[in-house]
Amino acid sequence: MSRLSRSIPTSAILRPWNNQQLTFATLYQMRKPEIVKFINDVAGKPESFRVEKTYYSDLKKAARSIEDVLSKKRSKFFLDEKDQLQPQALTFEGETINYFSVYDLLGWFMTVIGPSPQDASKENYLLPMGHLFCRWSKEFADGTNPPTMSSIVHVPSASKSLISVDIWDDLTPDVALGSTLPGRSATIRKDCQERRFEQLQHWNFGVEKFPDQRAPGWQRKSQCFGHCAETFPFIMAMILKTKRQIQLQGMTGVALDIGEAETASIQGVGGDSVLSLPSEDLRNPCLNCQYLLQELGAIGKNFEVEGPAEYEPSGTSRTPPATASPPAKKTSLPGTTPIGAPNDLMAPVKSAAGHIIMGALTKPSEKKG
């Protein structure tokens, strides 16, 4: 894999969501009021965009919630009157997903409003769209602490179906975005992380085998399964794998440091403009993410960062996760039925691999905060 460019002509960036009405440069330069208007426009006339009809109702609900948060009516987390988490339920591929912050909803929105263009790659699509998510997240933060990391994952249609090409239609979302938990009280962040953990468990990632909720060798005690930006994107990938009966060896993605990404900018005007990127915006996956990639059956090199950009957060180990024995039979979360299954056929990830997606999940148990 060649090193990703630090300067990308905007004319080379594919149309977002394969929508000929949109350009990356226009979206990237939007400020918060314009972003909110765009989201409301999509929710109001989804037929004008490349959105599956199954998402029309949830788009309106997500748009209302996002506008409530950004108008200061709600916390960046979704909380009830007792300051307890009150997740926002949306759907993906017919499965109920519980989201916990406005950044989660942004990821879901950017996932479902259309698939990627044909010939999408890291450089001409994933990296720019990952930076778009970072920029919009900073606009949403409005001076508060945003998430520290984002991820974007692509499940390419070329390797989709093991049954029939008909099960993967032209509007199926195939790129997902997500983020880490935003800054707030440690209690709420921990509650949110545990609820994300429950959803990883429900989708048969086998995370319950680790008593401290971390992959072997991972020393960052504050970063348990469920904290990472890849949480919702990986669950989305598992949903696609399970319901569409596909393999994920072709899945690719990148992870970005939102703070570093803040220094990205568009230089120049018109057809001569370029997206100028910082040198240290990319991140390799932590051991937790390496383990989850292994369970998905993904190929580690598709997520590797190379050259000078191979910069990792303090404490990130390059040691691959220990191969765990297949987990015992899993129990369902209350009121749910497990569908996914762990991948027991793929070799463990051998190098610092993967980073990826945004937002889809099944309905978790209603744990009290």
N, C-alpha and C positions, 0 to 999 in steps of 0.2 A: 504494500500500500504506500502510495506516495504521500509526502508530507502535505498537509492541507495549507492552502495559500493564506497569507495574511492580508491580501488585497484582492477583492473579487469585483470585477466590473458588474454594475447592477444590470446591465443589458444581458449578462450571462446567467443571471438568477432566474429560474423558471417561475412562471406565474403562480402565485400562492393558491393552493388548492385547485390547481389547473383551471382557474377561473379567469377568463379573458377580460373581465371587467376590472381586474385588480393588477397593480404592480407592487413589487416589493418596496420600492423606494417610497411610494405614497404611504403605505401602511407603516413603514418604519419611522417616518417623520411625524406621525400622529401624536398629539398630546392627549391627556386624559379625556377632555370633553369630546374630542373627535373619535377616540376609541369607543367610548360609551355610545355615541351616535351610530358608529359602524355596527356594534353589537346589536343595538336596537333595530337597525335597518335589516340586518340578517334575520333576526327573530320575527320582525314584522312581515317580511316578504321572503321566506326561505325558498320559495319556488324560483326566485330570481338567482339563487345560488345553487351549487351542486350538493344539495342536502337530501339525504334519504327522508321520506315522509315520516318514518317512525320517530324522527327527532324533532318534528315541528313543535309539539306541545312542550317538550322539555327545553327547547331553545327559548321560548317565551318565559318560562319559569327561571331559567338561569339568568337571562337578561335582567329580569326584575330584581333578582338577588344581588347581582353585580352592581346595579345602579343604586340599590339601597345601601350597600357597603360604601361605595365611593361618594355617596352624598352624606356620609357620616352618620347614617341612621343605624348602622350595625358595626360590630367589631369585625376585624379582618378574619377572625374565626367566627363560625356560626355558633352563637351562644344563646341560651334561654335567659329568662329573667333572673335565674339563680346563678348565672355565670357558668353554666355547665354546657358542654358541647351538645349541639342540636344539629346533626348533620343534614345536609341538603341531598335528597334522594333524586338521582337522575338514572337514565338507562344507557346501556351500551350493548349492542347486539342482543337486545331483549333481556339482558340481565340488569337487575337493580344495582346501582352504585351509590355508595354514600360518600359524599365529599364534605370536608371540614373547614375549608377556608376559601376566600375569594380567588386565591391563586389556583386552587384545585378546579374551580369552575372555569377559570380562564383556560386551563389546560384542556378540560373537556370540550369547551367551545371550539378551540382551535383544532381539536381532533375531528369533530363530527361534521364540520361545515363543508367538508369535501375531501376527496382523496388526493394523493400526490400526483403531479404530472408524470407522464411517461418519461422514462430515462432520468428520473430523479436520482441524484447522487449526493454524497456528503457535501461536496463543494458547491454544487449548483442549486442545492435545495435545503438539505438538513441543517447545515451550519448556518446559513442565513436565517432560516425559520427559527432555529434555536435562539439566535440573537434577537429576533423579533419578539419572542416570548420573554426573554430577559428584559428587553426595553419596556414592553408593556407592563411587566411585573413591577419595574421601578416606578412607572407612572401610577400604578395602582397603590404603591406603598405611600406615596405622597408625604415623604419625610419620615415615615415610620420604618421599622426594620423589615425589609422584604426577606424572602427565602434566600439562602446563601447559594444554592445550586439549582440548576434546571437540567432537564434531559429531554431528548427527542429520539424516538425510535421509529424505524421504517420496516414494515413487513411487506416485502415486494410481491406484487401480484403474479410475477412470472413463475414463482414457485409455490403457488397457493394450493391448488386442489389435488387431493389424492382420490377424489371420487368423480367429480364432474366440473367442467369449467363454469357451469351454470350457477354454482353455489357462491361464486365471487363476482358480484355484479360491478358495474362501472362506478357506483357511488359508495361502495364499501370503504369506510375510513381505514387507511393503512399506515398513517403516521400519527403517533401519539406523543403528547408532551406532558411533563410533570415537574414538580419542584419539591424541595425539602420543606420542612415546617417553618413558617415565618416566626419572627421573634415575638414573644409575649411572656406570660408567666410560665415558669417551669412546670407547674402542675397541669396547665392546659396542654402544653406541648407533650407532656408524658402521656396524658390521656389520649391525645390524638395519635401519637405513635403506637400505643397499644391497640387502638381500634384498627389502624392500618395493619398491624401485625396479625390481628384476627382474620383479616381478609386474605392475607398471604396464606395463612393456615387453611382457610376454607378452600382456597383454590389449589390445595395440595402441593405447595412448595416445600413441605416437610420442615418448616422452621421450628415446629414445636419440639424437635429433637434436641434443640440447643437450650439448656436451662437458663442461660443468661441472655437469651435472645440475640446473640451475636455469633457470627461464624468463627470457627476455631482460629486463634491467632490474632483476632481483631482486638486491639487494645483500647480503642476509643469507647469508654464505657457509656458515653452519652449518645452514641450512634448505634442504636439497636435496629433490628429489622423493622421496617415501617417508617424510619426517619428519612431514608434516601429519596432523592428526586425520582428514582427509577421505580418506586413502589407501584404507583398506579399504571404507568406505561407497561411494566412487566406483567401485571395482572391482566391488562388489556390484551397483551400478546398471548397470554395463556388462554384467555377467552376465545380469541381467534383460532388458536391452535386446536382447541377442544371442539368448538362448535363447527368450524369449517374443516376440521380434520386435515390440517396442514402440518408441515414441518417448518422449523424456524432456522435452519442453517443459513438461509439467505438474509436473516434479519440484521440490520446495521443500525448504528446510532452514534451520537456524541453527547457528552455531558459538558456543561459550561458553568464556570464560576460567575454568578450574577454580578458580584462586585467588580471583578475584572472586566466583564462584558460592558460595564457602564462606560468605558472609555472608547468603545467602538463608535464609529460615525460614518456618515456618507459624505465623501469628499467630491467636489465638483458638481456640475449640473447636467441635466438632460442625459443624453446617450453616452456622455463621457464620464459620468459619475462612477465612483467605486465605493464599495463597502470596505472600509479600513478597519482591521481587527487588531486587538492587542495581542502581544506575543504569548501571554500566559493565561488565556481564557479557558483552555481545554483541561479536562481532568480525566485521569484513569479511574476505573471503578475501584471501590473499596472491596474488602474481602466479602462483605455481605452481598454486594452486587455480583461478584464473581460466582458465588455459590448459586444465586438465583438464575444467572445465565446458564449455568450448568444444568439446573433443573428444567429450564426451558428447552434445552437441546440446541442452544445457540452456539455459534463459533466465535471464540474469543477474539481472534484477530480482526473481526469486523467492527470491533469497538476500541481497538488500541489507538493510543496517541503516540505519535512518533516525533523524533528529532527534538529540537529545543522546546517544542510545545508540550513535551512529555513531563509536565509539571504536576506534582501531586500535593494535596493538602498535607500539612504536618501530621505525621502519625500514620499515613497510608503505607501499608506494607505491600511489597511486590510478591510476597510469598503466596502461591496459589492456595485456595482453601483445601483443607483435608477432605478426602473423599469419604463421605459418610455412608454407612450402610443404609439400605432402603428402609424408610420409616415404617413403623407399624401402621396397621389400618387406622385411618383417620376418622375422627368423629366430626359430625356436622355441627356447624354453628346452629344455635336455636332458630328454628323456622327456616332452615335452608337445606339444600341437597347438594353435596359436592359433585362437581362434574369433571373437573380437570384431573389429570393424573401425573405423577412425577415421571421424568424421563430417566429410565434406568439403563438406556442403551448408549448414551453419549459418554465419551471420555471426559474426565474433569478438565476444566479450563486450565491451560498450561501457563498462561501469562496474564499480565494485568489487562483484563479485557473489559469490556463493555459499559456502556452508559446509554440512557435512552428515554423515552415517552411521556405521554401525559394522560391522563386520567380516566381509567375505567375500572369498575369493581362491582362485586356482588354485594348484596345487602348483608351487613354484619349484624351480630347480635346487638341488642340494645342495652349494652352495658351502662350502668349508672355511673356518672362522673364523680 
